[in-house]
Amino acid sequence: MLEEGPGVILRLEKIRKAIVGSPEPMLWYSKKRMELEMLCLETMKRQAECRYENEMLNNSNFVLNSIRFRRREILIEVRQRMIQEGCSVNDLIDIEFAMLK
């Protein structure tokens, strides 16, 4: 089953119809989720480096601040898209948790 990969998912009728019927929203969401995952990994890496070098983590690191800013931008974009499509979730933390779960 693992060797077949995405082919197994396409066998599920409802998912296949959703992908064929509207591929753009799923592609958009996948891109945002992947970017958010990469930013989270980069955040963890940078935080570990800062702790190792400084023996503490402070908020003055420019790269960490820019990563946090971009993560927030992505979550706001996703929230706006969700509101446009009729979802009532407003909390960015809940959205991030759901995306990275």
C-alpha positions in Angstrom: 0.0 0.0 0.0 2.8 2.4 0.8 4.4 1.8 -2.6 1.3 2.8 -4.4 1.3 6.2 -2.6 -1.2 8.8 -3.9 -2.8 6.3 -6.2 -4.6 4.7 -3.2 -6.2 8.1 -2.4 -7.5 8.5 -5.9 -9.4 5.2 -5.6 -11.6 6.8 -3.0 -14.6 8.1 -5.0 -15.5 11.3 -3.0 -11.9 12.5 -2.8 -11.3 11.8 -6.5 -14.4 13.8 -7.4 -13.3 16.7 -5.2 -9.9 16.7 -6.9 -11.2 16.5 -10.4 -14.1 19.0 -9.7 -12.0 21.7 -8.1 -8.2 21.2 -8.2 -7.3 24.8 -7.7 -8.4 25.2 -4.0 -6.7 21.9 -3.0 -3.5 22.9 -4.8 -3.6 26.3 -3.1 -4.1 24.8 0.3 -1.3 22.2 -0.3 1.1 25.0 -1.2 0.2 27.0 1.9 0.5 24.0 4.2 3.8 23.0 2.8 5.2 26.5 3.2 3.9 26.6 6.8 5.5 23.3 7.5 8.8 24.4 6.2 8.6 27.7 8.2 7.9 25.7 11.3 10.9 23.5 10.8 13.1 26.5 10.1 11.8 28.1 13.3 12.7 25.1 15.4 16.1 24.9 13.8 16.8 28.6 14.4 15.5 28.5 17.9 17.8 25.6 18.7 20.8 27.5 17.1 20.0 30.6 19.1 19.8 28.7 22.4 23.0 26.9 21.6 24.9 30.1 20.8 23.4 32.4 23.4 22.3 29.9 26.0 18.9 31.7 25.8 16.3 32.6 23.2 15.6 36.2 22.7 13.2 37.9 20.3 15.9 40.1 18.6 16.8 37.6 15.9 15.9 39.1 12.6 15.4 35.8 10.8 13.2 34.4 13.5 11.1 37.5 13.5 10.7 37.5 9.7 9.7 33.8 9.8 7.1 34.5 12.4 5.8 37.4 10.3 5.5 35.1 7.2 3.7 32.4 9.2 1.2 34.9 10.4 0.7 36.2 6.9 0.0 32.7 5.6 -2.5 32.0 8.4 -4.3 35.3 7.7 -4.6 34.3 4.0 -6.0 30.9 4.9 -8.5 32.5 7.4 -9.6 34.9 4.7 -10.1 32.1 2.2 -12.0 30.1 4.8 -14.3 33.0 5.6 -15.0 33.5 1.9 -16.0 29.8 1.6 -18.3 30.0 4.6 -16.3 28.7 7.5 -16.6 30.4 10.9 -13.1 29.7 12.3 -11.3 32.9 13.3 -8.6 31.9 15.6 -5.2 31.7 13.9 -3.8 29.3 16.5 -6.7 26.9 15.7 -6.1 27.2 12.0 -2.4 26.5 12.4 -3.0 23.5 14.6 -5.5 22.1 12.1 -3.1 22.6 9.2 -0.1 21.0 10.9 -1.9 18.2 12.6 
